[in-house]
């Protein structure tokens, strides 16, 4: 083939160097170093530990140029003494023993720690990157991999500093590699919390453009037997107009890279002759003369490919090959995290939807509900918002029972608690069919406290009772937003009566419920705070907006009206789930 296939699992040939100590690393001593400090902070972020250290070996002590979460006196002294050789029975090897990380960690107050070595080009030990926890902890393999990946980048920076100091003639090249190692560090930092594939692609493009200066950056992911491009609606790809996907068994360079696990390099346009015609068309559409196709490794099966393209011929040297390999590993980790979170969110949302109630048919009532999951910022999965609507037994006080509530928290446990709370409220209804709704809620709260369920949150629990005078609304409000009630002539009010939220540590005895005889044709709207509560927005403004839409929608079918309300409040960008439940009386 005309392209140069390079196995991404290969390594850069080591350069010879003397065995350095910490003081021989340019610019590092018993004092803070900005770059090493960032490595330490990144360890605390990725491994979720309170402290992290970059420790380098000096004669007789360890210097600490990188600290995160460590107080005095170490933040000032920046060094920990080591035992003298004559005080140790261990044979001298010329290298600091691994156990010295324990001396450093224990001096800093560690209960448990894990470390990854920092070495020079010959494998000589320079020091350690150490993650420290103040409580007992078992470190899993993923944490170990993350720490060793960071140590690889940190060690690369240390080696580059040694190279700059030893070989002034290579200064410009070393500075370039140094910048690229920092680029990898910034990439690891920025990609660590990314939860969207489009954002992964944008972040990579922003970071690599500064140094590598590609004209084209694109991400393709494995979907069954194909590779499919990640489409960025704000920056559509001209190559994507030629083909959006390709067969993994085909001859396109993306497929070859993923299938073989190698970096495919097209250094100039003449190499395109070896590939299918649509590849040449895609290159022409983007104005490219050269490109590299990096497989994104996850175990033995790459999850996709990262494409970097240039408008001029581009030769990849061995240092850049190592850079590309590290780049691909970070992007692969980000992709794996995004797809993992997406799968978890999808499963949890399906479970949450399965818990939501089928709306019963009640003569004289139109009932409609709407549930919208949040735009999952910061990796949040699901919330505890819910509605419940069900018919009451014949001996109950009322015809219809309904609830809208919000469990505290935004995770899977909140969803599970929501299902338990809903079931327990129904059970309380069955056990107390002729009692006031507030007393039914009190029965649930006693069970919540005595059984140790630990559920807390807000809710409106209500019943509709058909009387000779019309429909009687009986409700109790446990700290929730007041429902909106609109008459057939468009007059809207918010039912203001509100009691304490429910919590196992709060009183469980409530006063009697509130009552209101509803007019024919009136509409009752219950909703959760995700509809009206957003950063930078006054909640009262959103409630007033919703009230106006209700007033103007007395003749609008409920499904359409609920959709208009959510669109007006921009629920698609909500950071919380949104639940709406509307009940309209026949005129």
Buried (B, 14 or more C-beta within 10 A) or exposed (E): EEBBBBEBEEEBEEBEBEEBBBEBBEEBBBEBBEBBBBBBBBBBBBBEBBBBBBBBBBEEBBBBBBBBBBEEEBEEEBBBEBEEEEEEEEEEEEEBBEEBBBBBBEEBEBEBBBBBBBBBBEEBBBBBBBBBBBEEBEBEEEBBEBBBBBBBBBBBBBBBBBBBBBEEEBEEBBEBBBEBBBBBBBBBBBBBEBBBBBBBBBBBBEBBEEBBEBBBBBBBBBEEEBBBBBBBEEEEBBBBEBBBBBEBEBBBBBBBBBBBBBBBBBBEBEBBEEBBEBBBBBBBBBEBBBBBBBBBBBEEEBBBBBBBBBBEEBEBEEBBBBBBBBBBBBBBBBBBBBBEBBEBBEEBBEBBEEBBBEBEEBEEBBBBBBBBBBBBEEBBBBBBBBBBBBEBEEEBBBBBBBBBBBBBBBBBBBBBBBBBBBEBBBBBBEEBBEBBBBBBBBBBBBBBBEEEBBBBBBBBBBBBBBEEEBBBBBBBBBBBBBBBBBBBEEEBEBBEEBBBBBBBEEEBEBEEBBEBEBBEBBBBBBBBBBBBBBEEEEEEEBBBBBBBBBBBBBEBEBEEBBBBBBEBBEBEEBBBBBBBBBBBBEE
